[in-house]
Amino acid sequence: MKYNIKLKFQVDGIVEKTDVIGAIFGQTENLFGDEFDLRELQDKGRLGRITVEIYPKGNKADGEVIIPSNLDRIETALIASMVESVEKVGPYNSKFELVEVEDIRAEKLKKIIDRAKDILTVWNREKNLDIKEVLNEISSAVKVGEITEFGPDRLPAGPDADKDPNLIIVEGRADIINLLRYGYRNTVAVGGANSQIPDSLVTLSKNKRVVIAFLDGDHGGDLILKELISHNVKVDYVARAPVGREVEELTGKEIAKALSNMVPLQQYLKRQESSSATPVLQISEPAQVAVQTVVQQTVEKKPEQISLSIPPQILEEIKKLPGTLEGVMYNEAWEPIEKVQVRDIIPKLESSEDGKVSYIIFDGVITQRLLDLASDKNVKLLAGARIGGVNKRPKNVTLLTFSDIITS
């Protein structure tokens, strides 16, 4: 049915429901021919069952009538008007008056919309991350456990590092011990700023609901965060020890405060970028010599190759890179091939043709994996923010850090 015709009535006498229904059928019959006979319309399913409620008042009666209608708006209005014309119920005078024509479909749509709002509210409440809840879960186990090791690289870790849905990443073993002292068991250490980030930690982070990088309050903490990001470790939030302090020396209250003040990764990076002015970088005199005399390509049968030098315009580009976590790949003529995110350098280089990329300048850590790949792809120069975990240096690739090239 599309509509409900709702009317109220008064009768100057005591009547039954059957009397009211009979009066409606009888006094509307043939008013507009058989086409609008109420019984015919009911038989065809155009009108529904008429319901009547009666409320006796002494020697009189009030009541309500509901007539479901599947007719269009004009026809439904006509039916309502016909019922309003009923003047007697049995021997008694009566008065019928329309209360409203309820649009059932509109009411149904309203209920659907209201229900959808309820569903969305519950869904958001259940699915949205509540940071306080996360912190409560992290600190819920107050019993200090023994320090363990995680993965094939035997990273220092708390006993719940692999099974807790959340994870705290810190720098070293001493940090793990201190956090265990205050009940934080879902921890793992990367081993320091010069350590290689293992694939096992990358995999572990991606299987966690929330990953917090809890950093020391010094420059080493920033370097560790860069290394985590450059190796595609999942980091959701960043917490910092107070400036000049290390996680291993914090009290329980200081740890709780640092974690309660953690911020989303992107917000932290933007804050770092806006709070530190772009450094004015200049070429130092020793670096000038290093740049002009960096590894000479001495491949036999190619005597035309000469020592490398970094053009002035490229030095200007290097000044803009710190803090961006971006890099640029250049060809033999120092023409930019592509500007990439640090995390994408390895896959981009893997898919490039041998010899297409000659120089790579990037705001990240030069790792053994990247260096080996660069050697295989005949890259002549890698210049990064720093060098980490490199034990074997191929002779055909020059390694430089920003501090080798520039001084503040």
Sequence and secondary structure as in RCSB ss.txt:
>XXXX:A:sequence
MKYNIKLKFQVDGIVEKTDVIGAIFGQTENLFGDEFDLRELQDKGRLGRITVEIYPKGNKADGEVIIPSNLDRIE
TALIASMVESVEKVGPYNSKFELVEVEDIRAEKLKKIIDRAKDILTVWNREKNLDIKEVLNEISSAVKVGEITEF
GPDRLPAGPDADKDPNLIIVEGRADIINLLRYGYRNTVAVGGANSQIPDSLVTLSKNKRVVIAFLDGDHGGDLIL
KELISHNVKVDYVARAPVGREVEELTGKEIAKALSNMVPLQQYLKRQESSSATPVLQISEPAQVAVQTVVQQTVE
KKPEQISLSIPPQILEEIKKLPGTLEGVMYNEAWEPIEKVQVRDIIPKLESSEDGKVSYIIFDGVITQRLLDLAS
DKNVKLLAGARIGGVNKRPKNVTLLTFSDIITS
>XXXX:A:secstr
  EEEEEEEEESS   HHHHHHHHHHHHTTSS GGG HHHHHHTTSB   EEEEEEETTEEEEEEEEEE S HHH
HHHHHHHHHT  EETTEEEEEEEEEEEEHHHHHHHHHHHHHHHHHHHHHHHHS  HHHHHHHHTS  S    EEE
TTTTEEE TTTTTSSEEEEESSHHHHHHHHHTT  SEEE   TTS   HHHHHHHHT SEEEEEE SSHHHHHHH
HHHHHTT    EEEE  TT  GGG  HHHHHHHHHT EEHHHHHHHHHHHS     EE HHHHHHHHTB     T
T TT   B   HHHHHHHHH TTS EEEEE TTS EEEEEEGGGHHHHHHHS TTT  EEEESSEE HHHHHHHH
HTT  EEEESEE S     TTSEEEEHHHHEE 
